[in-house]
Amino acid sequence: MATKIPTIVCETHHWMLPAPGGPTSVGTCKHCGTEKEFSNAAARGWVPRPAAKKKPATA
């Protein structure tokens, strides 16, 4: 993947990522146009959330 050379210096990138469509996605900084490849998998894998507790019914 060729990295695009930014036209302006960007202190903090704001990555715009497309919807996942494979193992990686190419993000583009909305400030300077730099491109970077991102993994579409979580670093530690997907962690399921605990089930929500039901509130007791009130009469």
Summary of the structure (lengths in Angstrom):
residues: 59
radius of gyration: 19.3
end to end distance: 62.8
largest distance: 65.5
contacts: 89
relative contact order: 0.26
helix: 0%
strand: 22%
